């Protein structure tokens, strides 16, 4: 499947990282966060990318046009520095479409702008350019496949220090607890769409507002609940967190360092199992990324394994 990545944001809250750096190009180690995200998708075999460009599109284009493989690969230097033998490669099998989608466009407008590059695609992946995860992508795709809906996104628990308050109409507090200990979930990105998504969109609309409302009304929207590592680079503090994990060699999103992508070992009759597990018709099934969905895999196949970072 093709991967659409929304790369046009201004990144106003990340100005400390550099006034002229577009948000997708803010570095983690010696590579931008966009590269880390693309490596994640490539690890699972999705190497055909469409980059929806906006603010400082030239910086993103130049990075890939002048890409230096030795920056993240072992190599042998011979002949007085005139010959370089790479031990492995990063992006030799990547196909990247660079699409200028406007500096001020919202996510929905950016997706509409690249519709022409998705002709003939039954389904495709899409995501923001500033988020990373350790999620087992094949499991998400299987849910999408068997769910039979038009759209799917990943929902995660908010990584916030706020406390949630439950109170009555008279103001009496019934409960107060960390928001992460509640059932609240937020949109974590990592979308999957069938081509019919464009039938639910109108020009100028934001993707997760009116179009998603229409999908919900039509019972055509799924979510995959992931409780492992998922984080986005919204602020300079977030960047520092990514840098610290990377410096310690504890970057959970670097799934490509864990060896080949695992095969979840799904049995042929998984659709029947999901019917009995869900609402009886195989449609609109609600499964969780860490418990219910993975538990279903384990109960239907002795070869099934939990996603990385899950139990």
N, C-alpha and C positions, 0 to 999 in steps of 0.2 A: 504494500500500500504506500501511496505517496504521503509525505509528511508536510503539512502546512505549518509554518512557524511565524507568529506575529512579532515582527522585529522593529516596529515603527515608533515605539514609545519614546517620550522625552527623558524619562527617568529623573524628574525634578528633585526627588528626595535622595538621589545618589550623587549630588553635585560634588560632594567631598571627594569622590573617586576621580574627578576630572571634569572640568567644565565642558569639554568638547567631545567627550566619549559617549556614544549612544549606549543606552542601557544594556543591550545584548553583548556589547563588547567590553564590559567591565570585567577585568581578569580575575580568575581564580588560579593561582600559580602562574604559569607562563602562557595560559590559554584563556580566551574569553568564555564567559558562562554559556554563550551560544554554542561554542565548540563542544563543551561538556554535554550539553543537551543533545546535540546531533550525534555524538559518540554513543550516548545511551540508546537512541533509536537504531543506530547502525549495528550495535551489538545484537539486536534482535532481528536483524536482516532488513530493516527499512532504511534504504540509502538514497531514495529519490526525494529530494527536498524542494519545497517552494518557500522562499523567504519573502515575506510581505514587508517590504522596506518602507521607511518613512524618514524620520529625523536622522541626519548624517548617514544616509545610505551609502555615500562614497567610502566611508570608513570600513563598512562591512564588505563592500565589493573589493576594495584594495587588499583587505586581509586575506581573502581567498585567492585573488589573482596573484598575489605575491607569497603564497603559502610556503612556509619553510618546514619541510618534513623533519629536519634534524632537531627541531625544537622539542619534540616529544617522542623521538625514537632513537634507539641505539644505532650507531653507525661506525664504519671503519673508514678512516682517512688515509689515503695513500698518495704516492707520486707527488710528494711535496705539497699536499693540500689541493691538488688539481682533480683528484678523483674521490668521490664519496660513495661508499657502498652501504645502503640502508639495510639494517637487519629486519625491519618490518616497516609497514606504511600505515598512515592514518586514513587518508581520504581518497585513495586511488580509485575506489569503487563507488564513490559518491557522485550523484548527479544533482546539481544545484541550479534551480531556476531563480534568478534575481528579479523580483517584480517590484517596481516603484508603485506603492499604493497610496501615497499622499502623506504629508507631514501631519495633518490634523485629523486624518480619518480615524474612526473608532474601529473596534475589532470586527464588527459586522460588515462595515464598509470594506475593510481590508479583505475579508473572506470573499465578498461579492466580487471584488476586483480581480481575484485570481481564479474565478470560476472557469474561465476559458482554458486554464491550464489543467483543469480536472475533468475535462470532457472524456467520456469513456470509462471513468473510474466508478465502479459500483460503490466503493467505500473508501474513506481516507482518514488519516490521523491528523490532528491539529493540536497546537499548544501555544501558550505564551512562551516568550523567549527567556524568561527570568526564573524559571522553576526547575528544580532537580528532585529526583526521587530514587529510591531503591526498589520500587514496585516491579513485580514480575509482569512485564507487558503482555506476554502471551496469554496469561490468565484473564487480563482485561479484555483482550480481543475475543477470547472464547465466550465470555459473558455476553459481549456485544453480538456475537454470531448467533448464539442460541436464544438470546432475548428477543430477537426479531423486531427491534425498534429502529427508529431513524437516527437517534442520537444517544450518546453515552458520555458521561464525564466522571472524573474521579472526585469523590468528596472526602475531605480530611478533617480531623479535629483542629481547631484553631490553636496555633502556638502562641498563646497570649497569656499574660500574667493577670488578666482581669478576673473578677469574681462575679458569678451569676447570682442574681437575687430573685427569689420567689416571694411575692407578698400578696396580701389580700387587698380588696378595694378600700379598706379602712387604713391601709398603710402598715399593718402589722406584718413583720417579716416572718415567713414560714421556713425559709431555708436560704443559706448562702454558702457557696462552694466554688472552687476554681472552675473557670469555664471549660477547661479541658476535661473535667470530671463529669460534665453534663453530656447529653445526647446531641448537642449542637454540632453541626458539621458545616463546612464552607466549601465553596467551589475551589477545587485544586487544579483545574485545567485537565490536561491530558485527555483531550476529546477524541471521540470516534464518531464519524458521521457517514451516513449513506447519502448518495447524491440527492435524495429527496429533501435534504435540509434546505435547499434553496427555494423550495416551494413554500416554506414557512417564513421566509425573510422578505422584507420590503426595504427599498433603498433608504439609507440613512439610519437604520435601526441598529442598536447595540445588540450583539449576539445573544447574551444571556438575559436579556430583558424580554422584549415582545416576542421574538422567535421562540424562546424557551417556554414562555407562557402558552403559546399556541401548541407546542409539542406536548406540554403537560395536559392541556385540555383534550388533546387527541390521544392521550395514553401512549405517547411515542418517545418518552424520555426515560433513560435508565441512569443509575449512578453506581459506580464501583467504590465501595468503602475501603479505603486503605489506611491502616494504622501504623505502618512503618514510617521510614524517613521520607518526608516531603517538606521542602522549604523553598521559599522564593526570595529573591534579592530585591526587596522593596526599599530598604534604607541602608545607610552606611554601616549600621550595627549588624544588619544581616550579612553584608559583605565580610565583615570581620569574622562572623561565625563560620562562614564558608572557608575563609582563609585559614582559620585555626584548625578546622577539621582536616583540610588538605595538608597543612604543614605537619600535622601529627601522623599522617598516613592513615587517617580514619575517615576517608571520604566515602560514605555509603553509596553515593550515586555512581561510583566508578564500577559498575557491574561488569564492565569489560575486563576488569582485572581478576574476576572470580572464575574465569574459564568460559567455555562455550555455554551459550544460553540453554538452560535446562528444558527438557521436553516434559510437559506436565503429564504425559501418558494418558490422555483421555480415552475412555472406552467408546466403542462405536455407538452405544445406546445412551449416550449422555443426554440427548434431548428428552428421552422418556423419563430419565431420572429427574431432570429439571421440572418436567410436568408434575410429577408426584410431589416434588419438593416445593413448588411454587403454588400458583393459583389454579392448577389443573389443566391449563391449556397451553403452557409453554410460553405465554406472552406476559409481559409485565412482571416477570419474576424478580423478586428483590433478594439479592444475595450480598453478603458482606465480603470485602476483600480479604479479611484476615481470619474470619471465623466461618460464616455460613457457606461461602462459595468454596473456599479451600477445603472445608470440612466435607462438602458434597463430593469434591474430587477424590478425597481420601476414602470416602465410603463407597465410591463406585468403581475404584480401580486400585489395585495393590501397587501400581507403579506411580500413582499420583504423589507429588511432593508439594510441600508448602512453598510459597513464594519466598525469595530471598528476603531476609529481615522479618519473616513472619513465622508464626508457630501454630 
